[in-house]
């Protein structure tokens, strides 16, 4: 019995069925360049409507439809194609991976090609059998994964929004597009261009100018505005002239759009928190590429990842701003705290801790009226504005209870939707200074009034014609005028010296001087004016090295200290002035047996305007400037000044100056 496949015709028919059914393209071409055979997959891959049409087309015309490239996109020599090598009788590699760009559409395909020679009975190569397998989908998937991996690396590399989106746009050019444009959504519904990427920088500048001249209208029903409104992507696989006419703003704009040579466009949304952050637009132009659904899915995946990165970048920026704000708040001198709508303290900076002594752990998370002593009474007094820095309300000065006493603060607030931010400053020292100034004015008035009254009284007595003034009385009255005038001079001098110190006009000339000579002169002058009940002694070393300082200023400091010692010894006693050479320094000391200084007051007596007895209960006057001037003069000469005292008996003031080198 004869088998069904025994005839040549049956075998040929079976072979044809097999070759048609396989997915690989198969062609056979002869030495003269004519196709002798092609199967259906080959006809489709080579752009023919049918096998017969393909067989009727010269091989050179078929190859002219394509740009043939290697895997890296570089031109591939046609003579190195496996079929050409096989036809020439040369050994061809087992397979070659090739890229084909269809000139008419710009689309790219991938194939793995192989070939083998077909020989006649004598062994001569008569034709070549070429087999090519389309791996476009595989390669596109591989490229998409590689592209997305690079995109992810870019997105992970930076948290700076502009830098990240710019790198992403340049990655898309030219892998996915000739142009990549990123827009962000504005609060008014319009779009704002962030990035324009193209291989040619001149074209980028040109595109930016065009975007400024013809920006998208928020009311456009297609393109970027529509994608921003709806959050849905748009794909235009082929751009027709009718589309350009519809999109053009005017004739000039239409001419520009036509000159771009756009062939396809995709616009995809970049998702953001609570809506659409912006869009990415991919434009194919120079290469003539046509986009399909697979390209759109890749673009959407890229935008999705960009959206996540944008959100991370925004969160990072917000966290960074909060960190910077927290850092700033921790270093400002003003106390700052936040009270939320429920009256709970949510922020308490370092200055607030320092000024009040209330630690953050004891305040945060607690109602302000519980955590801040006296807040219930203070809060209604604090002016609260709606805008920072607007000057809507004056700053209020209020007392605040703290552990161990009371401080004065100037405080104001700014309200916002989550609560009120309060800023305050410690005024305690300023108020104390103001009080001291007030005391100084009162004291200075008293100090000035007393000698003026004495001088006036003595002068008026001398002028009387109805009263005979003998020589002794006249001498006494003149002495009163002289001594009280000297007292007035000292008061005025104190004020003038304090003014020079505060204004920076005080000049100190450092030079070598004889400390013993200076001290001797000051003590001799003090003895001449000292009351009989006070004695002034001077003790100096037998050999004193020269001192570096301003001799005139040292005289003033020493005279002031001796004058204070006499003044604060109302019951008399000895004032001892001593010079002692110390390693590298000369120590001056003035010791009295007078009233003494309470320990609590000793840290303040060198402050400006401070007086130990402001109410004159001990009968000791003064401006409160003398020791302040002494401190400033000594410090400007590179020395230091201090006091050692108990409330009785007496005090000792010291100051040291460096020895001359």
C-alpha positions as CSV (number, residue, x, y, z in Angstrom):
1,X,0.0,0.0,0.0
2,X,1.4,3.4,-1.0
3,X,2.1,6.0,1.8
4,X,0.3,9.4,1.6
5,X,3.7,11.2,1.5
6,X,5.4,9.2,-1.1
7,X,4.9,11.5,-4.1
8,X,7.1,14.5,-4.7
9,X,4.0,16.7,-4.9
10,X,2.8,15.6,-1.6
11,X,6.2,16.2,0.0
12,X,6.4,19.7,-1.5
13,X,2.9,20.5,-0.3
14,X,3.8,19.4,3.2
15,X,7.0,21.4,3.2
16,X,5.1,24.5,2.1
17,X,2.6,24.0,4.9
18,X,5.4,23.7,7.4
19,X,7.4,26.8,6.2
20,X,4.2,28.9,6.2
21,X,3.3,27.8,9.7
22,X,6.6,28.6,11.4
23,X,6.9,32.1,12.9
24,X,10.4,32.8,11.5
25,X,10.7,34.6,8.2
26,X,12.4,32.5,5.5
27,X,13.6,33.6,2.1
28,X,15.8,32.1,-0.6
29,X,17.6,34.4,-3.0
30,X,19.8,33.6,-5.9
31,X,23.2,34.9,-6.9
32,X,21.6,37.4,-9.3
33,X,19.7,39.0,-6.4
34,X,16.2,37.6,-7.1
35,X,14.0,36.2,-4.5
36,X,13.1,32.6,-5.3
37,X,11.2,31.8,-2.2
38,X,9.6,33.6,0.8
39,X,7.1,32.5,3.4
40,X,4.2,34.5,4.9
41,X,6.1,35.7,8.0
42,X,8.9,37.0,5.7
43,X,6.4,38.9,3.5
44,X,4.9,40.6,6.6
45,X,8.3,41.4,8.1
46,X,9.6,42.9,4.9
47,X,6.6,45.1,4.4
48,X,4.9,43.3,1.4
49,X,1.2,42.8,1.1
50,X,1.7,39.2,-0.1
51,X,4.3,36.6,-0.9
52,X,3.8,37.2,-4.6
53,X,4.3,40.9,-4.2
54,X,7.5,40.3,-2.2
55,X,8.8,37.8,-4.8
56,X,8.3,40.4,-7.6
57,X,10.3,43.1,-5.8
58,X,14.0,43.2,-6.4
59,X,16.1,42.5,-3.3
60,X,17.9,45.8,-3.5
61,X,14.5,47.7,-3.4
62,X,13.5,45.6,-0.4
63,X,16.7,46.4,1.5
64,X,16.3,50.1,0.6
65,X,13.2,50.3,2.8
66,X,15.3,49.8,5.9
67,X,18.2,51.3,7.9
68,X,20.1,48.3,9.1
69,X,21.9,48.7,12.4
70,X,23.8,46.7,15.0
71,X,22.6,46.3,18.6
72,X,24.2,49.6,19.6
73,X,22.3,51.5,16.9
74,X,25.3,51.9,14.6
75,X,25.1,51.3,10.8
76,X,25.6,47.6,9.9
77,X,27.5,46.9,6.7
78,X,25.1,45.1,4.3
79,X,27.9,42.9,2.9
80,X,28.3,41.5,6.4
81,X,24.7,40.2,6.5
82,X,24.6,36.4,7.0
83,X,22.8,35.9,3.7
84,X,25.4,37.9,1.7
85,X,28.2,36.0,3.4
86,X,26.5,32.6,2.7
87,X,25.9,33.6,-1.0
88,X,29.6,34.5,-1.3
89,X,30.6,31.2,0.1
90,X,32.1,32.8,3.2
91,X,31.6,31.4,6.6
92,X,28.9,33.3,8.4
93,X,28.4,33.5,12.2
94,X,25.6,31.2,13.5
95,X,23.4,34.3,14.1
96,X,23.5,38.0,14.2
97,X,21.2,40.4,16.1
98,X,20.1,43.3,14.0
99,X,18.0,46.4,14.3
100,X,15.9,47.6,11.4
101,X,14.4,51.1,11.2
102,X,11.6,51.4,8.6
103,X,12.4,54.5,6.7
104,X,8.8,55.3,5.9
105,X,7.5,55.2,9.5
106,X,10.6,55.5,11.7
107,X,9.5,52.3,13.5
108,X,12.3,50.0,14.7
109,X,12.3,46.2,14.6
110,X,14.7,43.6,15.9
111,X,15.7,40.3,14.4
112,X,18.0,37.5,14.9
113,X,19.3,36.5,11.4
114,X,21.1,33.4,10.2
115,X,21.8,31.9,6.8
116,X,23.3,29.0,5.0
117,X,24.4,28.5,1.4
118,X,22.5,26.3,-1.1
119,X,24.8,24.4,-3.4
120,X,24.3,22.5,-6.6
121,X,25.5,18.9,-7.2
122,X,29.0,20.3,-8.1
123,X,29.2,22.2,-4.8
124,X,28.8,25.6,-6.3
125,X,26.7,28.1,-4.3
126,X,23.6,28.8,-6.3
127,X,21.5,30.6,-3.6
128,X,21.3,31.4,0.1
129,X,18.7,30.5,2.6
130,X,18.1,33.3,5.1
131,X,16.1,32.9,8.3
132,X,15.2,35.8,10.6
133,X,13.3,35.7,13.8
134,X,11.5,38.8,14.9
135,X,12.5,39.6,18.5
136,X,11.1,43.1,18.6
137,X,8.8,42.5,21.5
138,X,11.5,40.8,23.5
139,X,13.9,43.6,22.9
140,X,11.4,46.3,23.6
141,X,10.6,44.7,26.9
142,X,14.3,44.4,27.7
143,X,14.9,48.0,26.7
144,X,11.9,49.1,28.7
145,X,13.2,47.4,31.8
146,X,16.7,48.8,31.3
147,X,15.2,52.2,30.7
148,X,13.1,52.0,33.8
149,X,16.0,50.7,35.8
150,X,18.1,53.7,34.8
151,X,15.2,56.0,35.5
152,X,14.8,54.5,39.0
153,X,18.5,55.0,39.6
154,X,18.2,58.7,38.6
155,X,15.2,59.1,40.8
156,X,17.0,57.5,43.8
157,X,20.1,59.5,43.2
158,X,18.7,62.9,44.1
159,X,15.9,64.4,46.2
160,X,16.2,67.8,44.5
161,X,13.1,68.1,42.5
162,X,14.4,70.2,39.5
163,X,17.6,68.2,39.2
164,X,15.8,64.9,39.3
165,X,13.2,65.8,36.7
166,X,15.8,67.3,34.4
167,X,17.9,64.1,34.5
168,X,14.8,62.1,33.8
169,X,13.9,64.2,30.8
170,X,17.4,63.9,29.4
171,X,17.2,60.1,29.9
172,X,14.1,60.0,27.7
173,X,15.9,61.8,24.9
174,X,16.6,60.1,22.6
175,X,15.7,56.7,24.1
176,X,12.0,57.4,23.9
177,X,11.6,60.7,22.2
178,X,13.3,63.6,20.4
179,X,11.7,66.0,22.8
180,X,10.7,65.6,26.4
181,X,8.9,68.4,28.1
182,X,7.8,68.5,31.8
183,X,5.1,70.8,33.0
184,X,3.8,71.4,36.6
185,X,0.3,72.3,37.5
186,X,-0.4,75.7,39.0
187,X,-3.0,76.5,41.5
188,X,-5.0,78.6,39.0
189,X,-5.3,75.6,36.6
190,X,-2.6,76.7,34.2
191,X,0.6,74.8,33.5
192,X,4.2,76.0,34.0
193,X,7.1,74.5,32.0
194,X,9.8,73.1,34.2
195,X,12.0,71.1,31.8
196,X,12.6,71.1,28.1
197,X,15.0,68.4,26.9
198,X,16.5,67.9,23.4
199,X,19.8,66.7,22.1
200,X,20.4,70.2,20.6
201,X,20.8,73.0,23.2
202,X,19.9,75.7,20.6
203,X,16.6,74.0,20.0
204,X,15.9,73.9,23.8
205,X,16.4,77.7,23.9
206,X,14.2,78.1,20.9
207,X,11.5,75.9,22.4
208,X,11.5,77.9,25.6
209,X,11.0,81.1,23.6
210,X,8.1,79.5,21.7
211,X,6.6,78.3,25.0
212,X,6.7,81.8,26.4
213,X,5.1,83.2,23.3
214,X,2.4,80.6,22.8
215,X,1.7,79.0,26.1
216,X,-1.0,76.3,26.4
217,X,-4.4,77.8,27.4
218,X,-5.9,76.3,30.6
219,X,-9.2,75.9,28.5
220,X,-7.7,73.7,25.8
221,X,-9.6,70.5,25.4
222,X,-6.6,68.5,24.4
223,X,-2.9,68.2,25.3
224,X,-1.3,69.3,28.5
225,X,-4.3,71.3,30.0
226,X,-6.7,68.4,29.4
227,X,-4.3,65.8,30.9
228,X,-3.8,68.1,34.0
229,X,-7.6,68.4,34.4
230,X,-8.5,64.7,33.9
231,X,-5.4,62.8,34.9
232,X,-5.8,60.7,31.7
233,X,-3.0,60.2,29.2
234,X,-3.2,61.2,25.5
235,X,-1.6,59.2,22.7
236,X,-1.3,60.6,19.1
237,X,0.3,57.8,17.1
238,X,0.4,60.0,14.0
239,X,0.3,63.8,13.8
240,X,-1.6,65.0,10.8
241,X,-1.6,68.5,9.3
242,X,-5.2,68.9,10.3
243,X,-4.1,68.4,14.0
244,X,-1.5,71.1,13.6
245,X,-4.0,73.5,12.1
246,X,-6.4,72.8,15.0
247,X,-3.6,73.3,17.6
248,X,-2.1,76.5,16.1
249,X,-2.8,79.8,17.8
250,X,-2.2,81.8,14.6
251,X,-0.6,81.4,11.1
252,X,2.9,82.1,12.4
253,X,2.4,79.5,15.1
254,X,1.2,77.0,12.5
255,X,4.3,77.6,10.4
256,X,6.5,76.9,13.5
257,X,4.6,73.7,14.3
258,X,4.9,72.4,10.7
259,X,8.7,73.1,10.8
260,X,9.1,70.9,13.8
261,X,8.2,67.8,11.8
262,X,6.3,66.2,14.6
263,X,5.2,62.7,13.8
264,X,3.8,61.4,17.2
265,X,3.1,62.7,20.7
266,X,2.3,61.3,24.1
267,X,1.3,63.3,27.1
268,X,1.0,61.4,30.5
269,X,0.2,62.7,33.9
270,X,2.7,62.8,36.8
271,X,0.6,61.8,39.8
272,X,0.9,63.9,43.0
273,X,-0.5,64.0,46.5
274,X,-4.2,64.8,46.1
275,X,-4.2,65.2,42.4
276,X,-1.9,65.7,39.3
277,X,1.5,67.2,40.0
278,X,2.2,67.8,36.3
279,X,2.7,66.2,32.9
280,X,5.5,64.6,30.8
281,X,5.2,65.1,27.0
282,X,7.1,62.9,24.6
283,X,7.5,64.2,21.1
284,X,8.8,62.2,18.1
285,X,10.1,64.4,15.3
286,X,13.5,64.0,13.6
287,X,13.5,60.2,13.8
288,X,9.9,59.9,12.6
289,X,9.0,57.3,15.2
290,X,5.3,56.3,15.7
291,X,4.2,55.7,19.2
292,X,2.0,52.7,20.0
293,X,0.2,51.4,23.1
294,X,3.3,49.8,24.4
295,X,5.2,53.1,24.2
296,X,2.4,54.8,26.1
297,X,2.5,52.2,28.8
298,X,6.2,52.7,29.2
299,X,5.7,56.5,29.4
300,X,3.0,56.0,32.0
301,X,5.2,53.8,34.1
302,X,8.0,56.4,33.9
303,X,5.6,59.2,35.0
304,X,4.2,57.0,37.8
305,X,7.7,56.5,39.2
306,X,8.4,60.1,38.7
307,X,5.3,60.9,40.7
308,X,6.5,58.8,43.6
309,X,9.9,60.5,43.5
310,X,8.3,63.9,43.3
311,X,6.3,63.1,46.4
312,X,9.5,61.9,48.2
313,X,11.3,65.0,47.1
314,X,8.5,67.2,48.4
315,X,8.4,65.3,51.7
316,X,12.2,65.7,51.9
317,X,12.0,69.4,51.2
318,X,9.3,69.8,53.8
319,X,11.3,67.8,56.3
320,X,14.4,69.8,55.5
321,X,12.5,73.1,55.9
322,X,11.2,71.9,59.2
323,X,14.7,70.8,60.3
324,X,16.1,74.2,59.2
325,X,13.3,76.0,61.0
326,X,13.9,73.9,64.1
327,X,17.6,74.6,63.8
328,X,17.0,78.3,63.5
329,X,14.5,78.3,66.3
330,X,17.1,76.6,68.5
331,X,19.6,79.3,67.9
332,X,17.6,82.5,68.1
333,X,17.7,84.6,71.2
334,X,14.0,85.1,71.3
335,X,11.8,82.5,73.1
336,X,9.3,80.9,70.6
337,X,6.5,78.6,71.4
338,X,3.4,77.2,69.6
339,X,0.0,76.7,71.2
340,X,-2.5,74.7,69.2
341,X,-6.2,75.3,68.9
342,X,-6.8,73.2,72.0
343,X,-4.4,75.3,74.0
344,X,-1.7,72.7,74.2
345,X,2.0,73.6,73.8
346,X,3.4,72.0,70.7
347,X,6.7,73.8,70.3
348,X,9.1,75.2,72.9
349,X,12.5,76.3,71.7
350,X,15.8,76.4,73.5
351,X,15.7,80.2,74.2
352,X,12.2,79.7,75.8
353,X,13.8,77.1,78.1
354,X,16.8,79.4,78.9
355,X,14.7,82.5,79.6
356,X,12.0,80.8,81.7
357,X,13.8,77.9,83.2
358,X,11.0,75.6,82.0
359,X,12.4,72.6,80.2
360,X,10.8,71.4,77.0
361,X,10.0,68.0,78.5
362,X,7.9,69.8,81.2
363,X,6.0,72.0,78.8
364,X,5.4,70.1,75.5
365,X,2.2,68.3,75.2
366,X,0.6,70.0,78.2
367,X,-2.0,72.8,78.3
368,X,-0.3,76.2,78.3
369,X,-2.3,77.3,81.4
370,X,-0.9,74.3,83.3
371,X,2.7,74.4,82.0
372,X,3.3,78.1,82.1
373,X,2.7,79.8,85.4
374,X,0.4,82.7,85.2
375,X,-0.5,82.1,81.5
376,X,-4.2,82.3,82.2
377,X,-3.7,85.9,83.2
378,X,-1.1,86.8,80.6
379,X,-2.8,85.3,77.5
380,X,-5.6,87.9,77.3
381,X,-3.0,90.7,77.4
382,X,-0.9,89.4,74.5
383,X,-1.5,91.1,71.1
384,X,-2.1,88.4,68.4
385,X,-1.8,89.5,64.7
386,X,-2.8,87.6,61.6
387,X,0.4,88.3,59.5
388,X,4.0,87.9,60.7
389,X,5.9,91.2,60.6
390,X,2.8,93.3,59.7
391,X,3.1,95.4,62.8
392,X,-0.6,95.0,63.5
393,X,-0.3,95.0,67.2
394,X,2.3,96.4,69.6
395,X,4.4,94.1,71.7
396,X,3.2,93.8,75.3
397,X,5.5,93.8,78.3
398,X,4.2,91.5,81.0
399,X,5.6,89.8,84.2
400,X,6.0,86.0,84.2
401,X,6.3,83.9,87.2
402,X,9.3,81.5,87.2
403,X,11.0,79.4,89.8
404,X,12.7,81.7,92.3
405,X,11.0,84.9,91.3
406,X,9.6,86.9,88.4
407,X,10.9,88.0,85.0
408,X,9.6,90.6,82.6
409,X,9.1,89.6,79.0
410,X,8.0,91.4,75.8
411,X,5.6,89.1,73.9
412,X,3.4,89.1,70.8
413,X,1.7,86.3,68.8
414,X,0.7,85.4,65.2
415,X,-2.4,83.3,64.7
416,X,-2.8,80.7,61.9
417,X,-5.1,77.8,61.2
418,X,-3.3,75.4,63.5
419,X,-2.9,77.7,66.5
420,X,-0.8,80.7,67.6
421,X,2.9,81.2,67.5
422,X,4.3,83.4,70.3
423,X,7.6,85.1,70.4
424,X,9.0,86.7,73.6
425,X,12.2,88.4,74.8
426,X,13.6,88.7,78.3
427,X,13.2,92.3,79.4
428,X,14.3,91.8,83.0
429,X,17.8,93.2,82.5
430,X,16.5,96.1,80.4
431,X,13.8,96.9,83.0
432,X,16.5,96.8,85.7
433,X,18.7,99.1,83.6
434,X,15.7,101.5,83.2
435,X,15.1,101.4,86.9
436,X,18.8,102.1,87.5
437,X,18.6,105.0,85.1
438,X,15.6,106.3,86.9
439,X,17.5,106.0,90.2
440,X,20.5,107.6,88.6
441,X,18.5,110.6,87.5
442,X,17.0,111.0,90.9
443,X,20.4,110.6,92.6
444,X,22.2,112.8,90.1
445,X,19.5,115.5,90.6
446,X,20.0,115.2,94.4
447,X,23.8,115.1,94.0
448,X,23.8,118.2,91.8
449,X,21.2,120.0,93.9
450,X,23.2,119.7,97.1
451,X,26.4,121.3,95.9
452,X,24.6,123.9,93.8
453,X,22.5,124.9,96.9
454,X,25.7,125.1,99.0
455,X,27.5,127.2,96.4
456,X,24.4,129.4,95.9
457,X,24.0,129.8,99.6
458,X,27.6,130.7,100.2
459,X,27.7,133.1,97.3
460,X,24.4,134.9,98.4
461,X,25.8,135.2,101.9
462,X,29.0,136.8,100.6
463,X,26.9,139.2,98.5
464,X,24.8,140.4,101.4
465,X,25.2,144.1,102.3
466,X,23.2,144.0,105.5
467,X,25.4,141.5,107.1
468,X,29.1,141.9,107.9
469,X,31.2,138.9,107.0
470,X,34.4,138.6,108.9
471,X,37.6,137.1,107.5
472,X,37.0,133.7,109.1
473,X,33.5,133.4,107.8
474,X,34.5,134.6,104.4
475,X,37.3,132.0,104.3
476,X,34.8,129.3,105.3
477,X,32.2,130.3,102.7
478,X,34.9,130.4,100.0
479,X,36.0,126.9,101.0
480,X,32.4,125.7,100.7
481,X,32.2,127.2,97.2
482,X,35.5,125.6,96.2
483,X,34.8,122.1,97.7
484,X,31.3,121.9,96.3
485,X,32.4,123.1,92.9
486,X,35.0,120.3,93.0
487,X,32.2,117.9,93.8
488,X,30.1,119.2,90.9
489,X,33.1,118.7,88.6
490,X,33.5,115.1,89.7
491,X,29.8,114.4,89.0
492,X,30.0,116.0,85.5
493,X,33.3,114.1,84.8
494,X,31.6,110.8,85.7
495,X,28.8,111.4,83.3
496,X,31.3,112.5,80.5
497,X,33.5,109.5,81.1
498,X,30.5,107.2,80.9
499,X,29.4,108.8,77.7
500,X,32.9,108.3,76.1
501,X,32.9,104.7,77.1
502,X,29.5,104.0,75.7
503,X,30.2,105.8,72.4
504,X,33.5,104.2,71.8
505,X,35.4,107.5,71.9
506,X,37.5,106.5,74.9
507,X,41.2,106.5,73.9
508,X,43.6,104.4,75.9
509,X,47.4,104.8,75.2
510,X,49.3,101.8,76.4
511,X,52.9,102.7,77.5
512,X,55.4,101.8,80.2
513,X,54.9,103.8,83.4
514,X,56.1,103.9,87.0
515,X,53.3,102.4,89.1
516,X,54.9,103.5,92.4
517,X,55.1,107.1,91.2
518,X,51.5,107.2,90.0
519,X,50.2,105.7,93.3
520,X,52.3,108.1,95.4
521,X,50.9,111.1,93.5
522,X,47.3,109.9,93.8
523,X,47.6,109.1,97.5
524,X,49.2,112.5,98.3
525,X,46.4,114.3,96.5
526,X,43.8,112.2,98.4
527,X,45.4,112.9,101.8
528,X,45.1,116.6,101.1
529,X,41.3,116.4,100.8
530,X,40.6,113.5,103.2
531,X,38.6,114.2,106.4
532,X,40.5,114.2,109.6
533,X,38.9,111.0,110.8
534,X,40.3,109.0,107.8
535,X,44.0,108.1,107.3
536,X,45.4,106.9,104.0
537,X,48.5,104.7,103.9
538,X,50.6,103.5,101.0
539,X,52.6,100.3,100.8
540,X,54.8,99.6,97.8
541,X,57.5,97.1,96.9
542,X,61.2,98.1,97.3
543,X,61.8,97.5,93.6
544,X,58.7,97.7,91.3
545,X,59.0,96.7,87.7
546,X,57.4,99.1,85.1
547,X,53.8,98.4,84.2
548,X,52.1,98.5,80.8
549,X,49.1,100.8,80.7
550,X,47.8,104.3,80.4
551,X,49.2,106.3,83.4
552,X,46.4,108.9,83.4
553,X,43.7,106.2,83.3
554,X,45.4,104.3,86.2
555,X,45.4,107.6,88.2
556,X,41.7,107.9,87.6
557,X,40.9,104.3,88.6
558,X,43.1,104.5,91.8
559,X,41.7,108.0,92.7
560,X,38.1,106.7,92.3
561,X,38.7,103.6,94.4
562,X,40.3,105.7,97.2
563,X,37.5,108.3,97.0
564,X,34.9,105.4,97.4
565,X,36.9,104.0,100.3
566,X,36.8,107.4,102.1
567,X,33.1,107.9,101.2
568,X,32.0,104.5,102.5
569,X,33.9,105.0,105.7
570,X,31.6,107.5,107.4
571,X,32.9,106.5,110.9
572,X,36.5,107.1,109.8
573,X,39.3,104.6,109.9
574,X,42.3,103.6,107.7
575,X,42.3,103.4,104.0
576,X,45.3,101.2,102.9
577,X,46.6,101.4,99.4
578,X,49.0,98.6,98.4
579,X,51.0,97.6,95.4
580,X,52.2,94.0,95.0
581,X,54.2,92.6,92.1
582,X,52.7,89.3,90.9
583,X,54.1,87.0,88.2
584,X,53.7,89.0,85.0
585,X,51.3,91.5,86.6
586,X,51.2,94.4,89.1
587,X,48.3,94.2,91.7
588,X,46.8,97.4,93.1
589,X,44.5,97.2,96.1
590,X,42.5,99.7,98.2
591,X,41.3,98.5,101.5
592,X,38.9,100.3,103.9
593,X,37.3,99.7,107.2
594,X,33.9,101.1,106.3
595,X,30.4,99.8,105.6
596,X,31.3,96.7,103.6
597,X,29.4,95.1,100.7
598,X,26.9,92.3,101.1
599,X,27.9,89.2,99.0
600,X,24.7,89.3,97.0
601,X,25.6,92.8,95.8
602,X,29.3,92.2,94.9
603,X,28.6,90.9,91.4
604,X,26.5,94.0,90.5
605,X,28.5,96.9,91.8
606,X,30.5,97.3,88.6
607,X,27.3,97.7,86.6
608,X,26.4,101.0,85.0
609,X,24.2,103.2,87.3
610,X,24.3,100.6,90.1
611,X,24.5,102.1,93.6
612,X,24.9,100.2,96.8
613,X,22.6,102.6,98.7
614,X,20.2,104.1,96.2
615,X,17.9,105.5,98.9
616,X,20.8,107.2,100.7
617,X,19.9,105.5,103.9
618,X,23.5,105.5,104.9
619,X,24.0,109.0,103.8
620,X,26.4,108.0,101.0
621,X,25.8,109.7,97.6
622,X,27.2,109.1,94.2
623,X,26.1,108.7,90.6
624,X,26.6,104.9,90.3
625,X,29.0,105.4,87.4
626,X,32.4,105.4,89.2
627,X,33.0,101.6,89.5
628,X,31.5,101.1,86.0
629,X,34.1,103.5,84.6
630,X,36.9,101.8,86.6
631,X,35.9,98.4,85.2
632,X,35.9,99.7,81.6
633,X,39.2,101.5,81.9
634,X,41.0,98.5,83.5
635,X,39.6,96.1,80.9
636,X,40.7,98.3,78.1
637,X,44.3,98.3,79.5
638,X,44.2,94.4,79.5
639,X,43.6,94.0,83.2
640,X,40.9,92.9,85.6
641,X,39.2,94.3,88.6
642,X,37.3,92.7,91.5
643,X,36.2,93.1,95.1
644,X,36.5,91.1,98.3
645,X,34.3,92.1,101.1
646,X,32.0,91.0,103.9
647,X,29.3,93.3,105.4
648,X,31.8,94.2,108.1
649,X,34.5,95.4,108.5
650,X,35.2,97.1,105.2
651,X,36.0,96.1,101.6
652,X,39.1,95.6,99.5
653,X,39.1,96.4,95.8
654,X,41.8,94.9,93.5
655,X,42.9,95.5,90.0
656,X,45.8,94.1,88.1
657,X,47.7,95.3,85.0
658,X,50.3,93.5,82.9
659,X,54.0,94.3,83.5
660,X,55.8,96.0,80.6
661,X,58.0,93.8,78.5
